[in-house]
Amino acid sequence: MRRRSLTLAGWNVRLAVGVPPGHDLDFCSPGGAVLTPKPRGPLSEFVFAVLRADLDSDRATPWPAAEGHADAAITLWTLYELHYRGFDDVDDGLEWHPALLGPRHELEGDLERRLRDRFPGHQILGGFGQDFFAFVADHDGLSLAAHVQRDADRDQVLELLRVRSIYHLKEADPTAWVVPRLPVATKAALVELLYDEYGVGDPNRLHAHLWAQGMTACGLRCDYGAYIDEVPAEVLEQNNAMSLFGLHRRLRGAALGHLAAFEATSSMPSRRMAQGLERLGLPREIVDYYTEHVAADAVHEQLAVRTICGSLLEAEPGLADDVYFGAFTCLDLENRVAGRMLARWGVLDSDEGAVA
């Protein structure tokens, strides 16, 4: 259903972007087509069948109710993926199909209400930068990186890499949606950060590409979405929140608050991850991915908080609550993912791992 080409206006893409001979633009050698995931309930089963059926534009599609959180989350994740790379078994023309957008809007509304109900609210005290860093420190949660650094075994780490791949093979893509929605100073600062995330013009330094190289070196599949069927609902919700914030202009403050909290909590965990991976003798490529983020994210956290979010609030002070909402969501969802994984590994009991 999908056409793939390595030519642009008659020229080979390798030459057009200046990639040195012998370097491959592909992230890895894919293990197969990117197909819709396995359903997790009646809603996802119905929707995935609809996606593969190549709907007529006027066909009514009444959707069944979701049977639990995982069913709703995998459905929304799949609908969002139509805006990223899509699926080989779904017609690209369905991306904006009206029969999909209405029910997707309902799923998004349920997700946003759930996220906002968890947010305790916040009032800025003093200068924004100092206040934001204090807010992040006050909402620090469970740490998967600390477990990997000291105690995790090889199987646990490989499982973590598989479930993290759903995000890391996208990296900054959800945030890139926000660029055209920003005032000038904020836009320039965000693009500066994204330039680093996308490899400063070198496809081989693209952070998602570094992750793919690490997966391959570990003997794991690096093709996009390869492990979606084993990803828990908490990870799906984490990824759906980033897409929700990125795809809606009214949530631009939340998108940048999420980014700032992510960058502010990345450098030290990346150091711990690198140390844990070295302890277990994992390949240099995956260690290097985290080592790259130790220094980069120490710089990015200042850029994301003080320059990106700071300039946004100077231009649009009414977005302050959304900036903190996005930051809280980032920290809260990571805490929920950590609780789920640590409970799965027996580090926490199931009650400790469950976050209300």
PyMOL commands that set and color helices and strands:
alter all, ss='L'
color gray80, all
select helices_A, chain A and resi 13-16+42-52+69-81+92-94+98-118+128-138+144-150+154-168+173-176+179-181+184-197+199-201+203-205+207-217+228-230+233-247+249-264+267-279+284-315+317-344+350-353
alter helices_A, ss='H'
color red, helices_A
select strands_A, chain A and resi 7-8+11-12
alter strands_A, ss='S'
color yellow, strands_A
deselect
rebuild
show_as cartoon
